[in-house]
Amino acid sequence: MRVFEAAEWRGLERAGVFLLAATSIACLLSEFYGLCPMREFTFAIFGPALVILFIWVLVDSRKTRHVAPAIVAGAVGGILAAFAYDIFRLPFVFSRAWGLDSFVPPLNLFRVFPAFGAMILGEPYPQETYSLSAHVLGWAYHFSNGLTFGIMYMALIRSPKARNWPWAIVMAVGLEIAMLATPYTQAFGIPLTTTFVWATLSAHLIFGVVLGLTCRAMWPRLAVFQRVS
């Protein structure tokens, strides 16, 4: 038996995986810049891209094992990193309710999630109140971003062994800086304050740390993708 080696993951395969995963964040950007409504992009492009990635993992895990381990490691790492990202932000969101507002600034950092859902449903945003469907879809989209960012990270570095895990931090923080340069804050009515920037960049730092360490820890344990030499 031998374990999947990163050198076998060809450049075209990495580019294909990266582009398929990038359709998640492309949903939002297409809405911001008037290229395509998020609702249409989600159902016509992003949804099918996720299906293709899933099928790719199934097929590859039974044949070449070039791609599946990296997609699995990135997806799991991205989901766990998204949970860590949200846990870090909880004290800001519930600062007043938990009596922390004397030293933790209250920030409604979760307000964008139901707005994501409204965009997918084709409903107006931002609103004061959102439907349950908008909340559910919005949170699901949020975690899809975490999952796909993890896959994109693996496609970029090829293997956690081939690059140092701090590259995950560089990617996560870089994505946030790039997002702040888009109409993100204006679209959701978020004041672009120093406190907001500091909190969101710190949260993405946490995301990057968890993503990089998780992928590195998972890599040698993907024995399920071993094959006979």
Secondary structure, DSSP 4 states (H G I P E B T S, - for coil): -B---GGGS-HHHHHHHHHHHHHHHHHHHHHHTTSS-HHHHIIIIIHHHHHHHHHHHHHHHHTT-SSHHHHHHHHHHHHHHHHHHHHHHHHHHTTTTTT-TTTS----TTTHHHHHHHHHHT--SS-SS--HHHHHHHHHHHHHHHHHHHHHHHHHHS-TTTS-TTHHHHHHHHHHHHHHTTTHHHHTT----HHHHHHHHHHHHHHHHHHHHHHHHHGGG-GGG-B--
